[in-house]
Amino acid sequence: MSEVLTQAKPNDKERNKEEIIYDAIIIGGGPAGLTAGIYLSRARMSTLLIEKALPGGQAILTEIIENYPGFPLGIAGPELMQKMEEQAVQFGLKIEYGETTEVKIKEDKEDKEDKVKIVKINNKEYKTLAIILASGAEASKLGVPGEEELRGRGVSYCATCDAPFFKDQKIVVVGGGDTAIEEALYLTKFAQEVTIIHRRDRLRATKILQERVFANKKINFAWDSVVTKILGKEKVESVLVQNKKTYEEKEISCHGVFVFVGNIPNSKFLNKLIKLDEKGYILTDDNMMTSQEGIYACGDVRKKLLRQVVTACGEGATAAFTAQKYIEELKGVSYK
Ligand SMILES: Cc1cc2nc3c(=O)[nH]c(=O)nc-3n(C[C@H](O)[C@H](O)[C@H](O)COP(=O)(O)OP(=O)(O)OC[C@H]3O[C@@H](n4cnc5c(N)ncnc54)[C@H](O)[C@@H]3O)c2cc1C
């Protein structure tokens, strides 16, 4: 039995003295999951958060977050996330490390009222009344020859992690949204020259970022262009780029290729238990309820318009509150 299990308090839904049934299990320790953890633990729900890597999620991949309220000078991504983790743990959130591989509803033919859900991590199974899915998303790949082979040898998806390796070198950034532009600006602190390759003739990024990027002398652009191949023997040496309007191909010599072309949701482990959209994002109502009773979703793994820290936190709070009401109802708690 893990330390977490021995420490956790069994709740009154426990059928078997050996068996612990958590009030809630949160899958994913990014901004959405940690916020849900703060709310549930503060409401004195026995809550376990499961994280496959480090708590903090994608927000630890960025040097500075300027648009999270309360920090007029911005705050470093890792610092903000460390504070969220501390805050959640301080209220009693338990964190267990491991990858969730399956979520299922317990089938008990004798007890039709059984509302227990099961979360699998490798060979272990945890039982819970409610689940909050906060597994976020990860970087989409370009899917071109050379990308997989040269990953970690010039191909990167994280500027904060890898920028120092490219001091005074030439790099390309692929993408035109907020993340691509923020990261391109950050990369100019290290690189000699940054070329932004974007498939359209204008950027999607927020205006303030556009102003900064157009004013930066180290940055130039390849508009209407897509990367078709990444070249290099041991390390990245260049990229082949095709103009989508003229079909002209050119080779841009570079040492690094930073890819920021969107996200794919971490929802594969749900294996059709929950309704998803065609891209794999979880469908919920306004209260973060999914298609399965007692299972909620929040943050980047949800189908929604704006994927940011502030929206992930807001949805984490809503999911926790909706889950709390559900758990209290199951346990017959009433405040009337
Ligand atoms: C480079 C970069 C820069 C960014 N800059 C900003 C910015 O300036 N401002 C802003 O507001 N937003 C920014 N964002 C977006 C922001 O980071 C995300 O919107 C936010 O982190 C989403 O939070 P989340 O909790 O929903 O998911 P995530 O942050 O993706 O966290 C999900 C967590 O779940 C874990 N997980 C996944 N699958 C499993 C599993 N099966 N079992 C257990 N754990 C699992 C992951 O390891 C991860 O820790 C940036 C993102 C990137 C990549």
The ligand as an SDF file (V2000), in Angstrom:
LIG
                    3D

 53 58  0  0  0  0  0  0  0  0999 V2000
    5.0720   27.1450  -24.3960 C   0  0  0  0  0  0  0  0  0  0  0  0
    3.7450   27.5180  -23.8110 C   0  0  0  0  0  0  0  0  0  0  0  0
    3.5260   28.8380  -23.4020 C   0  0  0  0  0  0  0  0  0  0  0  0
    2.2930   29.1900  -22.8280 C   0  0  0  0  0  0  0  0  0  0  0  0
    2.1110   30.4970  -22.4190 N   0  0  0  0  0  0  0  0  0  0  0  0
    0.9600   30.8370  -21.7630 C   0  0  0  0  0  0  0  0  0  0  0  0
    0.7750   32.1510  -21.2360 C   0  0  0  0  0  0  0  0  0  0  0  0
    1.6470   33.0180  -21.3440 O   0  0  0  0  0  0  0  0  0  0  0  0
   -0.3970   32.4300  -20.5950 N   0  0  0  0  0  0  0  0  0  0  0  0
   -1.3820   31.5000  -20.4380 C   0  0  0  0  0  0  0  0  0  0  0  0
   -2.3950   31.7940  -19.8020 O   0  0  0  0  0  0  0  0  0  0  0  0
   -1.2480   30.2450  -20.9530 N   0  0  0  0  0  0  0  0  0  0  0  0
   -0.1060   29.8970  -21.6090 C   0  0  0  0  0  0  0  0  0  0  0  0
    0.0390   28.6360  -22.1360 N   0  0  0  0  0  0  0  0  0  0  0  0
   -1.1260   27.7080  -22.0900 C   0  0  0  0  0  0  0  0  0  0  0  0
   -1.2980   27.0980  -20.6950 C   0  0  0  0  0  0  0  0  0  0  0  0
   -0.0580   26.5890  -20.2450 O   0  0  0  0  0  0  0  0  0  0  0  0
   -2.3620   25.9960  -20.7330 C   0  0  0  0  0  0  0  0  0  0  0  0
   -3.5670   26.5360  -21.2170 O   0  0  0  0  0  0  0  0  0  0  0  0
   -2.6090   25.4170  -19.3520 C   0  0  0  0  0  0  0  0  0  0  0  0
   -1.4240   24.8780  -18.8090 O   0  0  0  0  0  0  0  0  0  0  0  0
   -3.6730   24.3010  -19.4020 C   0  0  0  0  0  0  0  0  0  0  0  0
   -3.7910   23.7530  -18.1270 O   0  0  0  0  0  0  0  0  0  0  0  0
   -4.4130   22.2920  -17.8830 P   0  0  0  0  0  0  0  0  0  0  0  0
   -4.3010   22.0550  -16.4200 O   0  0  0  0  0  0  0  0  0  0  0  0
   -5.7290   22.2030  -18.5140 O   0  0  0  0  0  0  0  0  0  0  0  0
   -3.4900   21.2880  -18.7000 O   0  0  0  0  0  0  0  0  0  0  0  0
   -1.9160   21.0350  -18.7240 P   0  0  0  0  0  0  0  0  0  0  0  0
   -1.1820   22.2430  -18.3360 O   0  0  0  0  0  0  0  0  0  0  0  0
   -1.6680   20.4110  -20.0510 O   0  0  0  0  0  0  0  0  0  0  0  0
   -1.6980   19.9460  -17.5790 O   0  0  0  0  0  0  0  0  0  0  0  0
   -2.1650   18.6240  -17.7090 C   0  0  0  0  0  0  0  0  0  0  0  0
   -1.3600   17.7150  -16.8030 C   0  0  0  0  0  0  0  0  0  0  0  0
   -1.9080   16.3960  -16.8700 O   0  0  0  0  0  0  0  0  0  0  0  0
   -0.8540   15.4310  -16.9050 C   0  0  0  0  0  0  0  0  0  0  0  0
   -1.3710   14.2160  -17.5700 N   0  0  0  0  0  0  0  0  0  0  0  0
   -1.7130   14.0790  -18.8730 C   0  0  0  0  0  0  0  0  0  0  0  0
   -2.1730   12.8330  -19.1120 N   0  0  0  0  0  0  0  0  0  0  0  0
   -2.1010   12.1690  -17.9190 C   0  0  0  0  0  0  0  0  0  0  0  0
   -2.4060   10.8370  -17.5280 C   0  0  0  0  0  0  0  0  0  0  0  0
   -2.8970    9.9220  -18.3860 N   0  0  0  0  0  0  0  0  0  0  0  0
   -2.2100   10.4700  -16.2190 N   0  0  0  0  0  0  0  0  0  0  0  0
   -1.7130   11.3940  -15.3210 C   0  0  0  0  0  0  0  0  0  0  0  0
   -1.3930   12.6660  -15.6640 N   0  0  0  0  0  0  0  0  0  0  0  0
   -1.5940   13.0520  -16.9440 C   0  0  0  0  0  0  0  0  0  0  0  0
    0.2510   16.1320  -17.6900 C   0  0  0  0  0  0  0  0  0  0  0  0
    1.5220   15.5770  -17.3700 O   0  0  0  0  0  0  0  0  0  0  0  0
    0.1170   17.5830  -17.1960 C   0  0  0  0  0  0  0  0  0  0  0  0
    0.9320   17.8530  -16.0680 O   0  0  0  0  0  0  0  0  0  0  0  0
    1.2580   28.2410  -22.7040 C   0  0  0  0  0  0  0  0  0  0  0  0
    1.4690   26.9240  -23.1320 C   0  0  0  0  0  0  0  0  0  0  0  0
    2.6970   26.5660  -23.6880 C   0  0  0  0  0  0  0  0  0  0  0  0
    2.9260   25.1510  -24.1460 C   0  0  0  0  0  0  0  0  0  0  0  0
  1  2  1  0
  2  3  1  0
  2 52  2  0
  3  4  2  0
  4  5  1  0
  4 50  1  0
  5  6  2  0
  6  7  1  0
  6 13  1  0
  7  8  2  0
  7  9  1  0
  9 10  1  0
 10 11  2  0
 10 12  1  0
 12 13  2  0
 13 14  1  0
 14 15  1  0
 14 50  1  0
 15 16  1  0
 16 17  1  0
 16 18  1  0
 18 19  1  0
 18 20  1  0
 20 21  1  0
 20 22  1  0
 22 23  1  0
 23 24  1  0
 24 25  2  0
 24 26  1  0
 24 27  1  0
 27 28  1  0
 28 29  2  0
 28 30  1  0
 28 31  1  0
 31 32  1  0
 32 33  1  0
 33 34  1  0
 33 48  1  0
 34 35  1  0
 35 36  1  0
 35 46  1  0
 36 37  1  0
 36 45  1  0
 37 38  2  0
 38 39  1  0
 39 40  1  0
 39 45  2  0
 40 41  1  0
 40 42  2  0
 42 43  1  0
 43 44  2  0
 44 45  1  0
 46 47  1  0
 46 48  1  0
 48 49  1  0
 50 51  2  0
 51 52  1  0
 52 53  1  0
M  END
$$$$
